Amino acid sequence: MKKRYFMKTSAIAGLVAAALSGAAFAANPVLKIGFVGVTSGPAASWGISNQRSMETRAAWINETGGVKIGGTTYDVKIVAFDDQKDPKRAIAGMEKMAQEGIHYVVGPNVDDGAAAVRPVAEQKGIMYFPYAFPKELYTKPASNAILGMVANYQSGPAIYKYLMKEKNVKKVAFVAANESDPLSQRDSGAAAAKALGMQVVSANVTFQVDTTDFSPVLLPVLKTTPDLLVLSGVSPAQAPQLIRSAREMGFKGIISTETAQDANVLKEGAGKLADGFISVGGASTPQLASDKMREFVKRYTKMFGEYNDESNTKVYALEYILETLKANPKSMTDVAEFKKTMDSFEAPNPYMVGSAKLKYVGMGSFGQKRQVSVPLVVNVYKDGKFETLFVAQVD
C-alpha cells in the first residue's frame, strides 16, 4: 500500500513539476521574427551568417529574460526559410511569414530574391531587411525594404580611392558571373572607377555559375594587365577558385571584391594564394568592438563551433528591429508606425565602443532613410584570417 501511495504521489509531483515548467516556459508571449535567405549552395555562407546571428542573439535575449516592448516582455523566436537563392522560393518564404503573422523579416541575401518578394511584403504589411543592392528597392515609391549592410556602390568607391592613394592603382578590370547580382555590381563598380579617373581595361568578361575551370575566363582579362582585378559579386565558394587561377596564371596585382567573404573558405580553397585579397568585412574591428560584441562572438562560436566575420554586420538587423519596436510599440502590428519611427529613431549601439548610435541612414543614396547605419569595414586576407584595412562611414 505504501509503495503504491509513493508511486502515485511521485507521478502527481512529476505532473505538477512539468506543468510548472511549462507555465514558466510559456510565461512570456512569443515575438516571431522571420528570416528568408540562402543557406544552401555556393552562396550559403551569406545566409547562414544571417540565420546564426539571429538565433544567437535571440537565444541570448531569451536567456536573460526576454525583450520588453511597451508593457509586455516577449521571448524572441526566429522563423527561418532557405530560399536556395531562387526568387520563386523567396516569394514562398515571404508568403509563409505572412501566414504566420510575421511583420519583420531579415533577408533575402541577393538582388533577385529581394526584388521578387517586394509585392508580397508591401501587400502583407512586412518590413524586410535585404542584403541586396538595387536602389529601386530603397527609393520611393518603395518603402518596405531596409538595406542591412553597406552597398557595393558605397564600398566600391571607398576601396578604389584607398588603392589609388596607397597603392598607386590606375588600371582596373572586372569579371563577373553571368547573373543579375554580379552583373549589376560589375556595372556600378566600373562606373564608379571611371568617375574616380581609373582606367577600366576590361568589364565585359563573364562566366557561368557552374564554371570550374577559370583559366579560359581570366586569360583575356589578365592580358589587359590590370593593377586591380575586381571579382564583382563573387560568391564565397567561387572566390578562392578565381583567386587561385589568377595567381597560378601569374597575376601579381591586387584582387578585390565588394562582397563579404568567409576566411575559412578562402583558407581551404586558396591558402596562401589568397593573401592580399580585399573584401568588405563585418561592421566591427577589435578596436571598435564593445564587450557586448565580444560576448556575441563567444556565444555564436559556442552555439555553432565556428565564427564568420560577416556576422559582425549580420548581428545588427535583429537589433534594429527590436529597438525600433521598443521605441514605438504600436509598430508591433502596424508597419506604418515603424516607418514613421525610423525618421527620428536613435538608440545606443551596443556593439561598438564610445558613443556610436543605431540609426537609419540612406538619404544620400536613396533620398529616404532606408539603410541601417553600420561602419564600412574593409578587410585584407592574410595568413588564414582577415585583418582590417580601413574603416569608413556612409550617410
Order of alpha helices (4+ residues) and beta strands (2+ residues): alpha-beta-alpha-beta-beta-alpha-beta-alpha-alpha-beta-alpha-beta-alpha-beta-alpha-beta-alpha-beta-alpha-beta-alpha-alpha-alpha-alpha-beta-beta-beta-alpha-beta-beta-beta
